[in-house]
Amino acid sequence: MTSVEKNAKIAVVVLTLLFLAGMPTICSQSDTTTYMVFDEGVAFKLPTYGTVIRFSDDYQLTKFEWDNLNATTIYFYNLRMGDGDEISKMGFSVEGANLTVTKLFEGQYMVMELEGRSDVDSLTKLYIEDYDKPLFIKRNDFGTFLFEVLSLSELENTTNCWYYDSENKTLYIKVRHYITGPVGIEVSWQPAEEIAEEITVPIEYLIIAIIIVLIIIGLMVAAFRSLRQTITDLREKYRKFVKKKQFF
């Protein structure tokens, strides 16, 4: 396929998206920059994963682009939503869930909802030009902090965790969806009020720990019953021995 054919296909995809969602309003912010303003109904699809990126409020940007025709990532330039700060470049990729941005840097944090199927892990990748590694990431359904892992290989082997690739300025967030429905995720670059005292343990580990405790309790109860029965038997044997001795 020639570059002309590829560009033509991309143009068709973009035009189809705009006509289905409604053309953006064009508003000039300055003598040098023109912004496109979209309403919250516009959604952007990632064909490779079959997932969708949405915003919960009107937002503006100067341009957007997918990484390729069969896209896994979409990039927005000079992106701003609601009363949040403008981000010079931000990329979104999500696998296993649809993503809705509900707050975008109104202060030094963002909030999004990930809607996926139950018993499935979703993987979100965020490229944020103007921000480095966050201080913490929290899932709002349980009110627990996700824990940071030190490598992508470790990320692949666990869940409810995050990893920051400082070289590529990319944040990876992996979340387990325990029920079908949205999971709120808060990413913050400002300190949490009680983060120093918070120790986050993945829920799978908590379940395993509870099962182990129950097994130990069961074994202790069984051992106690066995010991009590042994004592009862010894007492009965002693009584019989005493009676037999008295008889003689």
Contacts in CASP RR format, 6 or more apart in sequence:
PFRMAT RR
TARGET T0000
AUTHOR 0000-0000-0000
METHOD contacts of the structure
MODEL  1
MTSVEKNAKIAVVVLTLLFLAGMPTICSQSDTTTYMVFDEGVAFKLPTYG
TVIRFSDDYQLTKFEWDNLNATTIYFYNLRMGDGDEISKMGFSVEGANLT
VTKLFEGQYMVMELEGRSDVDSLTKLYIEDYDKPLFIKRNDFGTFLFEVL
SLSELENTTNCWYYDSENKTLYIKVRHYITGPVGIEVSWQPAEEIAEEIT
VPIEYLIIAIIIVLIIIGLMVAAFRSLRQTITDLREKYRKFVKKKQFF
6 69 0 8 1.000
9 69 0 8 1.000
10 66 0 8 1.000
10 69 0 8 1.000
13 69 0 8 1.000
17 42 0 8 1.000
17 44 0 8 1.000
17 45 0 8 1.000
18 24 0 8 1.000
21 38 0 8 1.000
21 41 0 8 1.000
21 42 0 8 1.000
21 43 0 8 1.000
22 39 0 8 1.000
22 42 0 8 1.000
24 36 0 8 1.000
24 37 0 8 1.000
24 38 0 8 1.000
24 42 0 8 1.000
25 36 0 8 1.000
25 37 0 8 1.000
26 34 0 8 1.000
26 35 0 8 1.000
26 36 0 8 1.000
26 37 0 8 1.000
27 34 0 8 1.000
27 35 0 8 1.000
27 37 0 8 1.000
27 60 0 8 1.000
28 34 0 8 1.000
28 35 0 8 1.000
29 35 0 8 1.000
33 62 0 8 1.000
33 78 0 8 1.000
34 62 0 8 1.000
35 60 0 8 1.000
35 61 0 8 1.000
35 62 0 8 1.000
35 78 0 8 1.000
36 60 0 8 1.000
36 61 0 8 1.000
36 62 0 8 1.000
36 63 0 8 1.000
37 58 0 8 1.000
37 59 0 8 1.000
37 60 0 8 1.000
38 55 0 8 1.000
38 58 0 8 1.000
38 59 0 8 1.000
38 60 0 8 1.000
38 61 0 8 1.000
39 58 0 8 1.000
40 54 0 8 1.000
40 55 0 8 1.000
40 56 0 8 1.000
40 57 0 8 1.000
40 58 0 8 1.000
40 59 0 8 1.000
41 54 0 8 1.000
42 54 0 8 1.000
42 55 0 8 1.000
43 52 0 8 1.000
43 53 0 8 1.000
43 54 0 8 1.000
44 52 0 8 1.000
44 53 0 8 1.000
44 54 0 8 1.000
44 64 0 8 1.000
44 74 0 8 1.000
44 92 0 8 1.000
45 51 0 8 1.000
45 52 0 8 1.000
45 53 0 8 1.000
46 52 0 8 1.000
46 53 0 8 1.000
46 66 0 8 1.000
46 71 0 8 1.000
46 72 0 8 1.000
46 73 0 8 1.000
46 74 0 8 1.000
46 93 0 8 1.000
46 94 0 8 1.000
47 69 0 8 1.000
47 70 0 8 1.000
47 71 0 8 1.000
48 70 0 8 1.000
48 71 0 8 1.000
48 72 0 8 1.000
49 72 0 8 1.000
49 93 0 8 1.000
49 94 0 8 1.000
49 95 0 8 1.000
49 96 0 8 1.000
51 94 0 8 1.000
51 95 0 8 1.000
51 96 0 8 1.000
51 97 0 8 1.000
51 98 0 8 1.000
51 99 0 8 1.000
52 98 0 8 1.000
52 99 0 8 1.000
53 74 0 8 1.000
53 92 0 8 1.000
53 94 0 8 1.000
53 98 0 8 1.000
53 99 0 8 1.000
53 101 0 8 1.000
54 98 0 8 1.000
54 99 0 8 1.000
54 100 0 8 1.000
54 101 0 8 1.000
55 81 0 8 1.000
55 100 0 8 1.000
55 101 0 8 1.000
55 104 0 8 1.000
56 100 0 8 1.000
56 101 0 8 1.000
56 102 0 8 1.000
57 81 0 8 1.000
57 82 0 8 1.000
57 102 0 8 1.000
58 81 0 8 1.000
58 82 0 8 1.000
59 79 0 8 1.000
59 80 0 8 1.000
59 81 0 8 1.000
59 82 0 8 1.000
59 104 0 8 1.000
60 78 0 8 1.000
60 79 0 8 1.000
60 80 0 8 1.000
60 81 0 8 1.000
61 76 0 8 1.000
61 77 0 8 1.000
61 78 0 8 1.000
61 79 0 8 1.000
61 80 0 8 1.000
62 77 0 8 1.000
62 78 0 8 1.000
63 76 0 8 1.000
63 77 0 8 1.000
64 74 0 8 1.000
64 75 0 8 1.000
64 76 0 8 1.000
64 77 0 8 1.000
65 74 0 8 1.000
65 75 0 8 1.000
66 73 0 8 1.000
66 74 0 8 1.000
66 75 0 8 1.000
67 73 0 8 1.000
67 74 0 8 1.000
67 75 0 8 1.000
72 93 0 8 1.000
73 91 0 8 1.000
73 92 0 8 1.000
73 93 0 8 1.000
73 125 0 8 1.000
73 127 0 8 1.000
74 91 0 8 1.000
74 92 0 8 1.000
74 93 0 8 1.000
75 89 0 8 1.000
75 90 0 8 1.000
75 91 0 8 1.000
75 127 0 8 1.000
76 87 0 8 1.000
76 89 0 8 1.000
76 90 0 8 1.000
76 91 0 8 1.000
76 92 0 8 1.000
77 88 0 8 1.000
77 89 0 8 1.000
78 86 0 8 1.000
78 87 0 8 1.000
78 88 0 8 1.000
78 89 0 8 1.000
79 86 0 8 1.000
79 87 0 8 1.000
79 89 0 8 1.000
79 90 0 8 1.000
79 104 0 8 1.000
80 86 0 8 1.000
80 87 0 8 1.000
80 104 0 8 1.000
81 101 0 8 1.000
81 103 0 8 1.000
81 104 0 8 1.000
82 104 0 8 1.000
82 106 0 8 1.000
83 106 0 8 1.000
84 103 0 8 1.000
84 104 0 8 1.000
84 105 0 8 1.000
84 106 0 8 1.000
84 107 0 8 1.000
85 105 0 8 1.000
85 106 0 8 1.000
85 107 0 8 1.000
85 130 0 8 1.000
87 104 0 8 1.000
87 105 0 8 1.000
87 128 0 8 1.000
87 129 0 8 1.000
87 130 0 8 1.000
87 131 0 8 1.000
88 129 0 8 1.000
88 130 0 8 1.000
89 127 0 8 1.000
89 129 0 8 1.000
89 130 0 8 1.000
90 126 0 8 1.000
90 127 0 8 1.000
90 128 0 8 1.000
90 129 0 8 1.000
91 125 0 8 1.000
91 126 0 8 1.000
91 127 0 8 1.000
91 128 0 8 1.000
92 99 0 8 1.000
92 124 0 8 1.000
92 125 0 8 1.000
92 126 0 8 1.000
92 127 0 8 1.000
93 124 0 8 1.000
93 125 0 8 1.000
93 126 0 8 1.000
94 114 0 8 1.000
94 122 0 8 1.000
94 123 0 8 1.000
94 124 0 8 1.000
94 125 0 8 1.000
95 122 0 8 1.000
95 123 0 8 1.000
95 124 0 8 1.000
96 116 0 8 1.000
96 117 0 8 1.000
96 120 0 8 1.000
96 121 0 8 1.000
96 122 0 8 1.000
96 123 0 8 1.000
97 114 0 8 1.000
97 115 0 8 1.000
97 116 0 8 1.000
97 120 0 8 1.000
97 122 0 8 1.000
97 124 0 8 1.000
97 175 0 8 1.000
97 177 0 8 1.000
97 183 0 8 1.000
98 114 0 8 1.000
98 115 0 8 1.000
98 116 0 8 1.000
99 112 0 8 1.000
99 113 0 8 1.000
99 114 0 8 1.000
99 124 0 8 1.000
100 112 0 8 1.000
100 113 0 8 1.000
100 115 0 8 1.000
100 182 0 8 1.000
101 110 0 8 1.000
101 111 0 8 1.000
101 112 0 8 1.000
102 111 0 8 1.000
102 112 0 8 1.000
102 113 0 8 1.000
103 109 0 8 1.000
103 110 0 8 1.000
103 111 0 8 1.000
104 110 0 8 1.000
107 190 0 8 1.000
108 131 0 8 1.000
108 188 0 8 1.000
108 189 0 8 1.000
108 190 0 8 1.000
109 186 0 8 1.000
109 187 0 8 1.000
109 188 0 8 1.000
109 189 0 8 1.000
109 190 0 8 1.000
110 186 0 8 1.000
110 187 0 8 1.000
111 140 0 8 1.000
111 184 0 8 1.000
111 185 0 8 1.000
111 186 0 8 1.000
111 187 0 8 1.000
112 124 0 8 1.000
112 184 0 8 1.000
112 185 0 8 1.000
112 187 0 8 1.000
113 182 0 8 1.000
113 183 0 8 1.000
113 184 0 8 1.000
113 185 0 8 1.000
114 122 0 8 1.000
114 124 0 8 1.000
114 175 0 8 1.000
114 177 0 8 1.000
114 182 0 8 1.000
114 183 0 8 1.000
114 184 0 8 1.000
114 185 0 8 1.000
115 181 0 8 1.000
115 182 0 8 1.000
115 183 0 8 1.000
116 122 0 8 1.000
116 177 0 8 1.000
116 180 0 8 1.000
116 181 0 8 1.000
116 182 0 8 1.000
116 183 0 8 1.000
117 177 0 8 1.000
117 180 0 8 1.000
118 177 0 8 1.000
118 178 0 8 1.000
118 179 0 8 1.000
118 180 0 8 1.000
118 181 0 8 1.000
119 176 0 8 1.000
119 177 0 8 1.000
119 178 0 8 1.000
120 176 0 8 1.000
120 177 0 8 1.000
121 159 0 8 1.000
121 174 0 8 1.000
121 175 0 8 1.000
121 176 0 8 1.000
121 177 0 8 1.000
122 174 0 8 1.000
122 175 0 8 1.000
122 177 0 8 1.000
123 172 0 8 1.000
123 173 0 8 1.000
123 174 0 8 1.000
124 172 0 8 1.000
124 173 0 8 1.000
124 174 0 8 1.000
124 175 0 8 1.000
124 185 0 8 1.000
125 170 0 8 1.000
125 171 0 8 1.000
125 172 0 8 1.000
125 173 0 8 1.000
126 170 0 8 1.000
126 171 0 8 1.000
126 173 0 8 1.000
126 187 0 8 1.000
127 168 0 8 1.000
127 169 0 8 1.000
127 170 0 8 1.000
127 171 0 8 1.000
128 169 0 8 1.000
128 171 0 8 1.000
129 169 0 8 1.000
131 189 0 8 1.000
132 164 0 8 1.000
132 166 0 8 1.000
132 169 0 8 1.000
133 164 0 8 1.000
133 166 0 8 1.000
133 171 0 8 1.000
134 164 0 8 1.000
134 171 0 8 1.000
134 187 0 8 1.000
134 188 0 8 1.000
134 189 0 8 1.000
135 188 0 8 1.000
135 189 0 8 1.000
135 190 0 8 1.000
135 191 0 8 1.000
135 192 0 8 1.000
135 195 0 8 1.000
136 145 0 8 1.000
136 146 0 8 1.000
136 188 0 8 1.000
136 192 0 8 1.000
136 195 0 8 1.000
137 145 0 8 1.000
137 146 0 8 1.000
137 162 0 8 1.000
137 173 0 8 1.000
137 185 0 8 1.000
137 186 0 8 1.000
137 187 0 8 1.000
137 188 0 8 1.000
138 144 0 8 1.000
138 145 0 8 1.000
138 146 0 8 1.000
138 185 0 8 1.000
138 186 0 8 1.000
138 188 0 8 1.000
138 192 0 8 1.000
139 146 0 8 1.000
139 160 0 8 1.000
139 175 0 8 1.000
139 183 0 8 1.000
139 184 0 8 1.000
139 185 0 8 1.000
139 186 0 8 1.000
140 183 0 8 1.000
140 184 0 8 1.000
140 185 0 8 1.000
140 186 0 8 1.000
141 183 0 8 1.000
141 184 0 8 1.000
142 203 0 8 1.000
144 160 0 8 1.000
144 200 0 8 1.000
144 203 0 8 1.000
145 192 0 8 1.000
145 195 0 8 1.000
145 198 0 8 1.000
145 200 0 8 1.000
146 160 0 8 1.000
146 161 0 8 1.000
146 162 0 8 1.000
146 173 0 8 1.000
146 175 0 8 1.000
146 200 0 8 1.000
147 160 0 8 1.000
147 161 0 8 1.000
147 162 0 8 1.000
147 200 0 8 1.000
147 202 0 8 1.000
148 161 0 8 1.000
148 162 0 8 1.000
148 163 0 8 1.000
148 164 0 8 1.000
149 155 0 8 1.000
149 158 0 8 1.000
149 161 0 8 1.000
149 162 0 8 1.000
149 163 0 8 1.000
150 163 0 8 1.000
151 163 0 8 1.000
152 163 0 8 1.000
152 165 0 8 1.000
152 172 0 8 1.000
154 161 0 8 1.000
154 163 0 8 1.000
155 161 0 8 1.000
155 162 0 8 1.000
155 163 0 8 1.000
155 172 0 8 1.000
155 174 0 8 1.000
158 174 0 8 1.000
158 202 0 8 1.000
159 174 0 8 1.000
159 175 0 8 1.000
159 176 0 8 1.000
159 202 0 8 1.000
159 204 0 8 1.000
160 174 0 8 1.000
160 175 0 8 1.000
160 176 0 8 1.000
160 202 0 8 1.000
160 203 0 8 1.000
161 174 0 8 1.000
161 202 0 8 1.000
162 171 0 8 1.000
162 172 0 8 1.000
162 173 0 8 1.000
162 174 0 8 1.000
163 171 0 8 1.000
163 172 0 8 1.000
164 170 0 8 1.000
164 171 0 8 1.000
164 172 0 8 1.000
165 171 0 8 1.000
165 172 0 8 1.000
171 187 0 8 1.000
173 185 0 8 1.000
173 187 0 8 1.000
175 183 0 8 1.000
175 185 0 8 1.000
176 203 0 8 1.000
176 204 0 8 1.000
177 183 0 8 1.000
178 203 0 8 1.000
192 198 0 8 1.000
END
